[in-house]
Amino acid sequence: MTAYDIVVIGGGPAGMMAAGSAASTGASVALIEKNPRNGKKLLITGKGRCNVTNDCTRDGFFANVPVNPKFLFSSFARFSNRDVMEFFEGHGVPLKVERGNRVFPVSDKAADVNNALIGFCRQSGVHVIRDTVTGLTAQNGSITGVQTRDGGEVPCSCCIVATGGKSYPLTGSTGDGYLFARSVGHTVVSPKPSLVPLVIEGKECAEAQGLSLKNVAIRVTEADSGRVIYKDFGEMLFTHFGMSGPVILSASSHMRDPSKRYRISIDLKPALSLEQLDSRIQRDFSENINKDFVNSLSKLLPQKIISVIIKRTGIPYTTKVNSIRREQRLALAGILKNLEFTVTGFRPIDEAIITSGGVSVGEIDPKTMQSRLIEGLYFAGEVIDVDAHTGGFNLQIAFSTGRCAGIAAAERMGYYSYD
């Protein structure tokens, strides 16, 4: 079997960035991917549009990394969000910035981002092997090879593990990297879902199933203490089990204490104060003065949520608008500004966008991504115990750590980077 300077395990965004970066220095690099095509998970990110990064400040980036942000200081400094944008535009993918500083390809096609990374690897001279890695080989504290299911052992001096987490297992993220890390003595923080849809108490969400709300404000509180732990503004979705959508997924990453219960409050009209909203309701009521209550809210609310709101008010559906009392009207406004739900759990890890947990950052050199336990072993991307909110931050982590690992491994082999 051909020997390589560097073997990269995993053909996702972190793996392709690592492989192409290493090979561009002149190092001999093999990338081993078990899927027929690289970037299977990347193709479904951002609803198939691929939110490649976030055009925020440095402080803005780290404010959106709730787990081990300091670990990323060096890799982000070396390959920042602006560097990622320059990289893709330089590889033929024009970009655009949308709400929340989210960066997408102008084409709205994740395939363009994926093809750019595949092309980067090809142009850099990466040799792609379609096989499944079954283990690592190490002798005297150093990596010597990678074991595969079909091809036996692939000798190498450096190995970069970029296998992803455990989310979306059908794309190949099945937790293999955790097994490889443990096999050579690494500690793995138990993986759990992050950026995952929420299961909500009761049947109200199922009544509104399929309703997507834009421009709503949410607030997450601890049920017992009432302490606010997260606020956000944006888009969400009601489902048969509860809630999903960007603001809900980001909120889920803050609900980390299994001993606590959480509530989510939705402000359906965040642009209006309570007084302004009451004035709006009075105006709508005046236009529907002789109608039933149930038929008076169509201008104010989406049809799918009207029944939920009416039940919360306690006002009978067929109550005539002209008989609704002031205190009932104010109660309606209060519900629209504070529609509260109790969280009962999370959807399974295979529905999570990102896995929280992974190889302990204390056992990885943040300047190089090299293992502190095994010479020549590197980690990149979601396999590491770092994760962030939605908005392009997690892909930025993949690109920053992948670039860092690839360049560092090449430099270890004596190749010079102009990075």
C-alpha positions in Angstrom: 0.0 0.0 0.0 1.3 3.5 -0.9 2.6 5.5 2.0 1.6 9.1 2.4 2.9 12.0 4.4 -0.6 12.7 5.6 -3.9 10.8 5.7 -7.1 12.7 6.3 -10.1 10.7 7.5 -13.4 12.2 6.4 -14.4 14.1 3.3 -16.6 16.7 4.8 -15.8 20.5 5.0 -13.1 20.1 7.7 -11.5 17.1 6.0 -11.5 18.6 2.5 -10.1 21.9 3.8 -7.4 20.1 5.7 -6.5 17.8 2.8 -6.3 20.5 0.2 -4.4 22.9 2.5 -1.8 20.2 3.3 -1.4 19.1 -0.3 -1.0 22.6 -1.5 2.3 22.8 0.3 3.7 19.8 -1.6 2.9 17.1 1.0 1.6 13.8 -0.3 -1.9 13.5 1.0 -4.7 10.9 0.9 -8.2 11.6 1.9 -10.3 8.6 2.9 -14.0 8.9 2.6 -16.6 6.1 2.9 -19.3 7.8 0.9 -19.3 7.6 -2.9 -19.0 11.4 -2.9 -17.4 13.9 -0.6 -19.5 16.5 1.3 -22.7 14.5 1.7 -23.7 16.4 4.8 -22.5 19.7 3.4 -25.0 19.4 0.6 -28.0 19.6 3.0 -26.8 22.4 5.2 -28.7 25.6 5.2 -31.7 23.8 3.6 -29.5 23.0 0.6 -28.2 26.6 0.4 -25.1 26.2 2.6 -24.5 29.0 5.1 -20.7 29.0 4.6 -19.8 31.5 7.4 -20.9 34.6 9.2 -19.7 38.1 8.2 -19.4 39.3 11.8 -16.6 40.8 13.9 -14.1 38.6 15.7 -15.9 39.2 19.0 -19.2 38.5 17.3 -17.9 35.1 16.2 -16.7 34.1 19.6 -19.9 35.3 21.2 -21.7 32.6 19.1 -19.5 29.8 20.3 -20.9 28.7 23.7 -18.6 25.6 24.0 -14.8 26.1 24.4 -14.5 29.3 22.4 -10.9 30.1 23.6 -9.7 26.9 22.0 -10.5 28.4 18.6 -8.6 31.7 19.1 -5.5 30.6 17.2 -7.1 28.7 14.3 -9.6 31.5 13.7 -6.8 34.1 13.7 -5.1 32.1 11.1 -8.1 31.4 8.9 -11.0 33.8 9.8 -14.4 34.3 8.4 -13.1 36.9 6.0 -10.4 34.4 4.8 -13.2 31.8 4.2 -15.1 34.3 2.1 -12.0 35.2 0.1 -11.2 31.4 -0.3 -14.6 30.6 -1.9 -14.8 33.7 -4.0 -11.3 32.8 -5.2 -12.5 29.4 -6.1 -15.4 30.6 -8.3 -18.2 30.8 -5.7 -19.6 34.4 -5.5 -21.1 35.1 -2.1 -23.8 37.3 -0.6 -24.6 38.4 2.9 -28.1 38.1 4.3 -30.0 38.8 7.5 -27.9 38.2 10.6 -24.7 38.5 8.6 -25.2 34.9 7.2 -23.1 34.3 4.2 -24.5 32.2 1.3 -23.4 31.4 -2.3 -25.1 33.8 -4.7 -26.5 30.7 -6.5 -28.1 29.5 -3.3 -26.7 26.1 -4.1 -24.7 24.1 -1.5 -23.4 22.0 -4.4 -21.3 25.0 -5.6 -19.6 25.2 -2.2 -19.0 21.5 -2.1 -17.7 21.4 -5.7 -15.2 24.2 -4.8 -13.8 22.2 -2.0 -13.6 19.0 -4.2 -11.9 21.1 -6.9 -9.5 22.5 -4.3 -8.4 19.0 -3.3 -8.1 17.9 -6.9 -6.0 20.9 -7.9 -3.8 20.5 -4.8 -3.1 16.8 -5.7 -5.0 15.1 -3.0 -5.5 11.3 -3.6 -9.0 10.3 -2.7 -9.6 6.7 -1.4 -13.1 5.3 -1.2 -12.9 3.1 1.8 -14.0 2.8 5.5 -11.4 3.5 8.1 -11.5 0.9 10.9 -8.7 2.1 13.2 -5.4 3.9 13.7 -1.9 2.4 14.0 0.5 4.0 16.4 3.9 2.9 17.6 6.1 4.5 20.3 3.6 7.4 20.7 3.5 8.3 17.1 1.0 7.7 14.2 2.3 5.1 11.7 -0.8 4.3 9.6 -4.5 4.0 9.2 -6.4 0.7 8.9 -9.1 0.3 6.3 -11.8 -2.2 5.8 -11.0 -3.0 2.1 -7.5 -1.9 1.5 -5.6 -3.0 4.6 -3.3 -0.5 6.2 -2.4 2.9 4.7 1.1 3.9 6.0 1.4 7.6 7.0 3.4 9.9 9.2 0.5 12.1 10.1 -3.3 11.5 10.3 -6.0 14.1 10.6 -9.3 12.9 12.0 -12.2 14.9 10.5 -15.0 12.4 10.8 -17.7 14.8 12.1 -20.0 14.0 15.1 -23.0 11.8 15.4 -25.7 14.0 13.9 -27.2 13.0 10.5 -25.7 9.4 10.6 -27.1 8.7 7.1 -24.5 11.2 5.8 -21.7 9.2 7.4 -21.4 11.0 10.7 -21.6 7.9 12.9 -19.2 8.7 15.7 -16.2 6.8 14.2 -13.8 9.5 15.2 -14.7 9.1 18.8 -13.7 5.5 18.7 -10.4 6.3 16.9 -9.6 8.9 19.5 -10.4 6.6 22.5 -8.3 3.8 21.0 -5.2 5.8 21.4 -6.0 7.2 24.8 -8.0 10.3 24.2 -10.8 11.5 26.4 -14.1 12.0 24.6 -16.8 14.2 26.2 -20.0 12.3 25.8 -21.8 13.4 22.6 -25.3 14.9 22.8 -27.5 16.8 20.4 -26.9 20.5 19.9 -28.8 22.7 17.5 -31.7 20.2 17.7 -35.5 20.6 17.5 -37.4 20.8 20.8 -40.2 18.6 22.1 -43.0 20.7 23.6 -45.6 19.8 26.2 -49.2 19.5 25.0 -50.8 19.3 21.6 -50.8 23.0 20.7 -47.7 22.8 18.4 -49.2 19.9 16.5 -52.3 22.1 15.9 -50.1 24.7 14.3 -47.9 22.0 12.5 -46.2 23.4 9.4 -46.6 27.0 10.4 -43.4 29.0 9.8 -43.1 32.3 11.7 -40.7 35.0 10.6 -39.5 38.0 12.6 -40.6 36.7 16.0 -38.7 37.1 19.3 -38.1 34.2 21.7 -36.9 34.1 25.3 -35.7 31.0 27.1 -36.1 30.8 30.8 -35.3 28.3 33.5 -38.7 27.1 34.7 -38.0 27.1 38.4 -36.0 30.3 38.8 -37.5 32.3 35.9 -33.9 33.3 34.9 -33.6 34.3 31.3 -30.8 32.3 29.7 -31.2 33.1 26.0 -32.9 35.6 23.7 -33.1 35.6 19.9 -35.0 37.0 16.9 -35.8 35.4 13.6 -37.6 32.4 12.1 -39.1 29.3 13.7 -41.4 26.4 12.8 -44.1 24.5 14.5 -44.0 20.7 14.1 -46.0 17.7 15.2 -43.7 17.2 18.1 -42.9 20.8 19.1 -40.6 23.4 17.5 -37.8 23.8 15.0 -36.3 26.5 12.9 -33.1 28.7 13.3 -34.0 30.5 16.5 -35.2 27.3 18.2 -32.1 25.4 17.1 -29.8 28.0 18.5 -31.9 28.1 21.7 -31.5 24.4 22.2 -27.7 24.8 22.6 -28.3 26.8 25.8 -30.4 24.1 27.5 -27.5 22.0 28.7 -28.5 21.2 32.3 -30.5 17.9 32.4 -31.6 18.7 35.9 -33.5 21.8 34.9 -36.7 22.4 33.1 -37.0 25.1 30.5 -39.7 27.3 29.0 -39.8 29.2 25.7 -41.8 32.4 25.3 -42.6 33.7 21.8 -43.3 37.3 21.1 -45.4 37.2 17.9 -45.4 41.0 17.5 -41.9 42.1 18.7 -42.1 45.4 16.6 -45.1 46.6 18.7 -45.2 47.6 22.4 -48.1 46.2 24.4 -49.9 49.5 24.1 -49.4 49.6 20.3 -50.6 46.1 19.9 -53.7 46.8 21.9 -54.4 49.7 19.6 -53.9 47.5 16.6 -56.4 44.9 18.1 -58.9 47.6 18.7 -58.7 48.7 15.1 -59.2 45.1 13.9 -62.1 44.7 16.3 -63.8 47.8 15.0 -63.6 46.5 11.5 -65.2 43.2 12.7 -67.5 44.5 15.3 -70.4 42.2 14.6 -68.4 39.1 13.8 -67.5 36.1 15.9 -64.2 36.3 17.8 -62.8 33.4 15.8 -63.3 35.4 12.5 -61.8 38.6 13.7 -58.1 37.8 13.8 -57.2 36.8 10.2 -55.4 40.1 9.6 -53.5 39.9 12.8 -52.4 36.2 12.9 -51.7 33.3 10.5 -54.7 31.0 10.3 -52.9 28.0 11.8 -52.3 29.6 15.1 -55.6 31.4 15.6 -57.2 28.4 17.4 -54.2 28.1 19.8 -54.4 31.7 20.7 -58.2 31.7 21.2 -58.0 28.7 23.6 -55.3 30.5 25.6 -57.6 33.6 26.0 -60.5 31.5 27.3 -62.9 33.5 25.2 -65.5 31.3 23.4 -65.0 31.1 19.6 -68.5 32.4 18.9 -68.3 35.4 21.2 -69.3 38.5 19.3 -66.5 41.0 19.0 -68.7 43.8 20.3 -69.1 42.0 23.6 -65.4 41.3 24.3 -64.4 43.3 27.4 -61.4 45.5 27.8 -59.6 43.1 30.2 -60.2 40.2 27.7 -58.7 42.3 24.9 -55.7 43.2 27.0 -55.3 39.5 27.9 -55.2 38.7 24.2 -52.5 41.3 23.6 -50.5 39.8 26.5 -50.7 36.3 25.1 -49.4 37.5 21.7 -46.5 39.2 23.4 -45.7 36.2 25.6 -46.9 32.9 24.1 -45.3 30.5 26.6 -44.5 26.8 26.1 -42.8 24.2 28.3 -39.9 22.2 26.8 -40.1 18.5 27.7 -37.1 17.2 25.7 -35.0 17.1 22.6 -35.4 15.2 19.3 -32.9 12.3 18.8 -29.2 13.1 18.1 -29.6 11.9 14.5 -31.9 14.9 14.0 -29.4 17.4 15.4 -27.5 19.7 13.1 -24.5 19.6 15.3 -23.2 17.2 18.0 -22.0 18.8 21.2 -19.2 16.9 22.9 -16.2 15.2 21.3 -12.5 14.9 21.8 -11.5 16.9 24.8 -9.9 20.2 23.8 -7.5 19.9 26.8 -5.8 17.1 24.9 -5.3 19.0 21.6 -2.8 21.8 20.9 -5.1 24.7 19.8 -2.2 26.2 17.7 -1.8 23.2 15.5 -4.8 20.8 16.2 -2.2 18.1 17.0 -2.9 15.6 19.8 -1.0 16.2 23.0 -0.9 12.4 23.5 0.1 11.0 20.1 2.6 12.6 17.7 1.3 13.1 14.2 -2.4 12.8 15.1 -4.6 15.8 14.4 -8.3 16.6 14.8 -10.5 19.0 12.9 -14.2 20.0 12.8 -17.1 18.6 14.7 -15.2 15.6 16.2 -13.7 18.2 18.6 -15.6 19.3 21.7 -16.5 22.7 20.2 -19.9 23.8 18.8 -21.7 27.1 18.0 -25.0 28.6 17.2 -26.7 28.6 13.8 -25.7 31.2 11.3 -22.6 29.8 9.6 -20.5 29.6 12.8 -20.1 25.8 12.8 -18.9 25.6 9.2 -16.4 28.4 10.1 -15.1 26.2 12.9 -14.7 23.3 10.4 -12.8 25.5 8.0 -10.6 27.2 10.6 -9.6 23.9 12.4 -9.3 22.0 9.1 -7.0 24.6 7.6 -5.0 24.8 10.8 -4.6 21.0 11.0 -3.6 20.6 7.4 -1.0 23.3 7.4 0.4 22.2 10.8 0.7 18.6 9.6 2.5 19.6 6.4 4.9 21.8 8.4 5.6 18.9 10.7 6.7 17.0 7.6 9.0 19.8 6.5 6.8 21.5 3.9 6.6 25.2 4.0 3.2 27.0 3.8 2.8 30.5 2.3 -0.5 30.7 4.3 
